[in-house]
Amino acid sequence: MVPCPRCRVRQTDTGRNRCVSCGAQLHRWVARPPAGGRSRKVRPGPAPAYPGPPAYRDGHPHWAFPPVVWQEAEPAGATPWRTDPSGALRMAAWLAATCAVISLIAAAAEGWRFNLMLEGRTKVLAGTTVRASDVFVAAAGAGALAVAIAALLVAAVALVRTHPVAALRLGATPSRSTSAVAARLLVPGWNLYGAGQIVTEIDRMLTAKHGSPDRPVRACVLTGCWWASWILSAILVLIALARGLGGSLQAIADTVELHLVVDLAAAFTAGLGAAMLLRFAGLLRRRAAIPDGWMVRPPAPTRAEPVRS
């Protein structure tokens, strides 16, 4: 239909240039390409590469899924030592056992020195014997200190890795961050109480995995004894350092006795620590018991079942 610009009558396009009503000239607009121009064919660009699944800021959303405890999946290339800290726990346990043995040797060296002090009140001691005693005490003490520091660092790393693993195996979220666990184990002074907190929490979580769920889980007696011996050893070290500041002969004799007690306490604490770490490694290796009385229910039908008459 072509409208007339004068009378506005719409009429069929019959090829005539005049309006059938008023005789006015009709204008027709025809679009033609410019002279000498060639129409360009727009080629479609390459298809964009697949960017992968959608990424979410706070992890994969859990909506539209059943209400279960979500656990992070292990990466495809993860090695066993990154997920299972039992190897690090065993290494720390062997270092602690070595520290206990060297501490007993250091206690024997202090006992020999104290015996020489008692003998020196009534007779003159040979110089070689005194020098041998001093070298024995210094070597045993330095060795015990070096192995104790190594055992403390390895045990701290192992416990930092064990804490979240124990929580995830229990089906819970770790209650403390990695930095919080490391601070409670390594900060001097704070680790007297914080280390007991961490080992107690690990003990409870690992025991609850294999214990009865209808009663509260308590930490093992071994863990409580280690915590008490850990605090007692620190108190004895402070007492020995304070007594060593005295310059009298009695203060020197008391310091030797206190060093002997400190070495025995260190050996006892290291031995309990080795046993505790080996227990943790054993609990991590043990499989959870299958619950009794559970029945597997078939899935619900997706369609309505026909009613049978």
VEXDREN-2710 file (C-alpha; in Angstrom, 1 decimal):
% VEXDREN-2710
k/r/px/py/pz
1/MET/0.0/0.0/0.0
2/VAL/1.3/3.4/-1.0
3/PRO/0.0/6.6/0.8
4/CYS/-0.7/9.8/-1.1
5/PRO/1.2/12.8/0.3
6/ARG/-1.8/15.1/-0.4
7/CYS/-5.0/13.3/0.4
8/ARG/-3.5/10.5/2.6
9/VAL/-5.4/7.9/0.7
10/ARG/-3.7/4.5/0.8
11/GLN/-3.8/2.7/-2.5
12/THR/-2.4/-0.4/-4.0
13/ASP/0.9/-0.1/-5.9
14/THR/-0.1/-0.7/-9.5
15/GLY/3.0/1.0/-11.0
16/ARG/1.2/4.3/-11.7
17/ASN/2.9/7.6/-10.6
18/ARG/-0.4/9.4/-10.0
19/CYS/-2.9/9.1/-7.1
20/VAL/-6.2/7.6/-8.2
21/SER/-8.1/10.0/-5.9
22/CYS/-6.6/13.5/-6.4
23/GLY/-4.0/12.9/-9.2
24/ALA/-1.1/14.0/-7.1
25/GLN/2.3/12.5/-7.9
26/LEU/3.3/9.6/-5.9
27/HIS/6.9/9.2/-4.5
28/ARG/8.5/5.9/-4.2
29/TRP/11.8/5.4/-2.3
30/VAL/14.1/2.7/-3.6
31/ALA/17.3/1.8/-1.8
32/ARG/20.2/0.9/-4.1
33/PRO/23.9/0.2/-3.3
34/PRO/26.3/3.1/-4.0
35/ALA/27.9/3.2/-7.4
36/GLY/31.1/1.2/-7.6
37/GLY/30.6/-0.2/-4.1
38/ARG/30.8/-3.8/-3.3
39/SER/28.8/-5.4/-0.6
40/ARG/31.1/-6.8/2.1
41/LYS/30.3/-10.1/3.6
42/VAL/30.8/-10.1/7.3
43/ARG/32.4/-13.3/8.3
44/PRO/31.6/-14.6/11.7
45/GLY/34.5/-14.5/14.2
46/PRO/35.9/-17.6/15.8
47/ALA/33.8/-19.1/18.6
48/PRO/35.0/-18.1/22.0
49/ALA/36.8/-20.8/24.0
50/TYR/34.9/-22.6/26.8
51/PRO/35.7/-20.7/30.0
52/GLY/34.9/-23.6/32.2
53/PRO/32.2/-24.0/34.8
54/PRO/31.0/-21.0/36.6
55/ALA/33.1/-19.8/39.6
56/TYR/31.6/-18.7/42.8
57/ARG/33.1/-16.3/45.4
58/ASP/32.4/-18.4/48.5
59/GLY/32.8/-21.9/46.9
60/HIS/30.3/-24.1/45.3
61/PRO/26.7/-23.2/46.4
62/HIS/24.9/-25.8/48.4
63/TRP/21.4/-24.9/47.6
64/ALA/19.1/-27.5/46.1
65/PHE/21.2/-30.2/47.7
66/PRO/20.3/-32.5/50.6
67/PRO/21.2/-31.2/54.1
68/VAL/24.4/-33.1/54.6
69/VAL/27.9/-32.2/55.9
70/TRP/30.0/-30.9/53.1
71/GLN/33.6/-31.8/52.9
72/GLU/36.2/-30.4/50.5
73/ALA/37.2/-32.9/47.9
74/GLU/40.9/-33.8/47.6
75/PRO/42.7/-32.4/44.5
76/ALA/43.4/-34.9/41.8
77/GLY/47.2/-34.7/42.2
78/ALA/47.3/-34.6/46.0
79/THR/49.9/-36.8/47.6
80/PRO/49.1/-38.9/50.6
81/TRP/51.4/-37.0/53.0
82/ARG/49.4/-33.8/52.4
83/THR/46.2/-35.4/53.6
84/ASP/47.4/-38.0/56.1
85/PRO/49.6/-36.6/58.9
86/SER/50.3/-40.0/60.5
87/GLY/53.8/-40.1/59.0
88/ALA/54.7/-36.7/60.5
89/LEU/53.3/-37.9/63.8
90/ARG/55.4/-41.0/63.8
91/MET/58.5/-39.0/63.0
92/ALA/57.8/-36.6/65.9
93/ALA/57.2/-39.5/68.2
94/TRP/60.6/-41.1/67.3
95/LEU/62.3/-37.7/67.9
96/ALA/60.5/-37.4/71.3
97/ALA/61.6/-40.9/72.2
98/THR/65.2/-40.0/71.3
99/CYS/64.9/-36.9/73.4
100/ALA/63.7/-39.0/76.3
101/VAL/66.8/-41.3/76.1
102/ILE/69.2/-38.4/75.8
103/SER/67.6/-36.7/78.7
104/LEU/68.1/-39.8/80.8
105/ILE/71.8/-39.8/79.8
106/ALA/71.9/-36.1/80.8
107/ALA/70.3/-37.0/84.1
108/ALA/73.0/-39.7/84.7
109/ALA/75.7/-37.1/83.9
110/GLU/74.2/-34.7/86.4
111/GLY/74.1/-37.5/88.9
112/TRP/77.7/-38.2/88.4
113/ARG/78.6/-34.5/88.9
114/PHE/76.6/-34.4/92.1
115/ASN/78.4/-37.6/93.3
116/LEU/81.7/-35.9/92.6
117/MET/80.7/-32.9/94.6
118/LEU/79.9/-35.1/97.6
119/GLU/83.2/-36.8/97.3
120/GLY/85.1/-33.5/96.9
121/ARG/84.2/-32.5/100.4
122/THR/86.5/-35.2/101.9
123/LYS/89.1/-35.9/99.3
124/VAL/90.9/-34.3/96.4
125/LEU/89.5/-35.3/93.0
126/ALA/91.6/-36.0/89.9
127/GLY/91.5/-33.3/87.3
128/THR/90.8/-35.7/84.4
129/THR/87.7/-37.1/86.3
130/VAL/86.3/-33.6/86.8
131/ARG/87.0/-32.6/83.2
132/ALA/85.4/-35.8/81.9
133/SER/82.3/-35.1/84.1
134/ASP/82.0/-31.5/82.8
135/VAL/82.3/-32.7/79.1
136/PHE/79.8/-35.4/79.7
137/VAL/77.3/-33.0/81.3
138/ALA/77.8/-30.4/78.5
139/ALA/77.5/-32.8/75.7
140/ALA/74.5/-34.6/77.1
141/GLY/72.7/-31.3/77.9
142/ALA/73.4/-29.8/74.4
143/GLY/72.3/-33.0/72.7
144/ALA/69.1/-33.2/74.7
145/LEU/68.3/-29.5/74.0
146/ALA/68.9/-29.9/70.2
147/VAL/66.8/-33.0/69.9
148/ALA/64.1/-31.4/72.1
149/ILE/63.9/-28.4/69.8
150/ALA/63.7/-30.6/66.7
151/ALA/61.0/-32.8/68.2
152/LEU/59.0/-29.7/69.3
153/LEU/59.1/-28.2/65.7
154/VAL/58.2/-31.5/64.0
155/ALA/55.5/-32.2/66.5
156/ALA/54.0/-28.7/66.1
157/VAL/53.9/-29.2/62.3
158/ALA/52.3/-32.6/62.7
159/LEU/49.7/-31.4/65.1
160/VAL/48.8/-28.3/63.0
161/ARG/48.1/-30.7/60.1
162/THR/46.3/-33.3/62.3
163/HIS/43.8/-30.8/63.9
164/PRO/41.8/-30.0/60.7
165/VAL/42.1/-33.6/59.5
166/ALA/40.6/-34.9/62.7
167/ALA/37.7/-32.4/62.4
168/LEU/36.9/-33.3/58.8
169/ARG/37.0/-37.0/59.6
170/LEU/34.5/-36.4/62.3
171/GLY/32.2/-34.5/59.8
172/ALA/32.7/-31.1/61.4
173/THR/34.4/-27.8/60.4
174/PRO/37.8/-27.1/62.1
175/SER/37.2/-24.8/65.1
176/ARG/40.5/-23.1/64.8
177/SER/42.6/-21.7/61.9
178/THR/46.1/-22.9/61.1
179/SER/47.7/-19.8/62.6
180/ALA/45.7/-20.1/65.8
181/VAL/46.8/-23.7/66.3
182/ALA/50.4/-22.9/65.5
183/ALA/50.4/-20.0/67.9
184/ARG/49.1/-22.2/70.8
185/LEU/51.9/-24.7/70.1
186/LEU/54.9/-22.4/69.6
187/VAL/54.4/-19.1/71.5
188/PRO/56.4/-19.3/74.7
189/GLY/54.3/-19.1/77.8
190/TRP/51.0/-19.5/75.9
191/ASN/52.0/-22.9/74.7
192/LEU/51.9/-24.2/78.3
193/TYR/48.1/-24.0/78.2
194/GLY/47.5/-23.8/74.4
195/ALA/49.4/-27.1/73.6
196/GLY/47.2/-28.9/76.1
197/GLN/44.1/-27.4/74.4
198/ILE/45.2/-28.6/71.0
199/VAL/46.1/-32.2/71.9
200/THR/43.0/-32.5/74.0
201/GLU/40.8/-31.4/71.1
202/ILE/42.6/-33.7/68.7
203/ASP/42.2/-36.6/71.1
204/ARG/38.5/-36.0/71.6
205/MET/37.8/-35.7/67.8
206/LEU/39.8/-38.8/67.0
207/THR/38.2/-40.8/69.8
208/ALA/34.7/-39.6/68.9
209/LYS/35.2/-41.0/65.4
210/HIS/35.4/-44.6/66.8
211/GLY/33.5/-44.2/70.1
212/SER/29.9/-44.4/71.0
213/PRO/27.9/-41.3/70.0
214/ASP/25.4/-41.5/72.8
215/ARG/27.9/-40.5/75.5
216/PRO/30.3/-37.5/75.8
217/VAL/33.8/-38.2/74.7
218/ARG/36.6/-37.4/77.1
219/ALA/40.3/-37.1/76.4
220/CYS/42.5/-40.1/77.2
221/VAL/44.4/-40.3/80.5
222/LEU/47.6/-40.3/78.5
223/THR/46.9/-36.9/77.0
224/GLY/46.0/-35.5/80.4
225/CYS/49.2/-36.9/82.0
226/TRP/51.3/-35.4/79.2
227/TRP/49.7/-32.0/79.7
228/ALA/50.4/-32.1/83.4
229/SER/54.0/-33.2/82.9
230/TRP/54.5/-30.5/80.3
231/ILE/53.5/-27.8/82.8
232/LEU/55.5/-29.3/85.6
233/SER/58.6/-29.4/83.4
234/ALA/58.3/-25.8/82.6
235/ILE/57.9/-24.9/86.3
236/LEU/61.0/-26.9/87.2
237/VAL/63.0/-25.2/84.4
238/LEU/62.1/-21.8/85.8
239/ILE/63.0/-22.8/89.3
240/ALA/66.4/-24.1/88.2
241/LEU/67.1/-20.9/86.3
242/ALA/66.2/-18.8/89.3
243/ARG/68.3/-20.9/91.7
244/GLY/71.2/-20.8/89.3
245/LEU/71.5/-17.1/89.7
246/GLY/72.9/-17.6/93.3
247/GLY/76.6/-17.6/93.8
248/SER/77.0/-19.6/97.0
249/LEU/78.2/-23.2/97.2
250/GLN/74.7/-24.3/98.4
251/ALA/73.1/-22.6/95.4
252/ILE/75.5/-24.4/93.1
253/ALA/74.7/-27.8/94.7
254/ASP/71.0/-27.0/94.6
255/THR/71.3/-26.2/90.9
256/VAL/73.0/-29.5/90.1
257/GLU/70.1/-31.3/91.9
258/LEU/67.5/-29.2/90.1
259/HIS/69.2/-30.0/86.7
260/LEU/69.0/-33.7/87.6
261/VAL/65.3/-33.3/88.3
262/VAL/64.7/-31.3/85.2
263/ASP/66.3/-33.9/83.0
264/LEU/64.2/-36.7/84.6
265/ALA/61.1/-34.6/84.1
266/ALA/62.0/-33.9/80.5
267/ALA/62.6/-37.6/79.8
268/PHE/59.2/-38.4/81.4
269/THR/57.4/-35.7/79.3
270/ALA/59.1/-36.7/76.1
271/GLY/58.2/-40.4/76.7
272/LEU/54.6/-39.5/77.3
273/GLY/54.6/-37.3/74.2
274/ALA/56.0/-40.0/72.0
275/ALA/53.3/-42.4/73.2
276/MET/50.6/-39.8/72.7
277/LEU/51.7/-39.0/69.1
278/LEU/51.9/-42.7/68.2
279/ARG/48.4/-43.1/69.6
280/PHE/47.2/-40.2/67.4
281/ALA/48.8/-41.9/64.3
282/GLY/47.1/-45.2/65.1
283/LEU/43.7/-43.5/65.5
284/LEU/44.1/-41.8/62.1
285/ARG/45.0/-45.2/60.5
286/ARG/42.0/-47.0/62.0
287/ARG/38.8/-47.2/60.0
288/ALA/35.5/-46.1/61.4
289/ALA/33.2/-48.9/62.6
290/ILE/30.1/-49.6/60.6
291/PRO/26.9/-48.6/62.5
292/ASP/24.7/-51.5/63.6
293/GLY/21.1/-51.6/62.8
294/TRP/21.2/-49.4/59.7
295/MET/19.0/-50.3/56.7
296/VAL/19.5/-49.0/53.2
297/ARG/16.3/-47.5/52.0
298/PRO/15.5/-47.5/48.2
299/PRO/15.2/-44.1/46.6
300/ALA/11.7/-42.5/46.3
301/PRO/10.0/-42.8/42.9
302/THR/10.1/-39.9/40.6
303/ARG/6.7/-40.5/39.2
304/ALA/3.4/-41.2/40.9
305/GLU/2.7/-44.8/41.1
306/PRO/-0.6/-46.0/39.6
307/VAL/-3.3/-46.8/41.9
308/ARG/-4.2/-50.5/41.7
309/SER/-7.8/-51.3/42.3
END
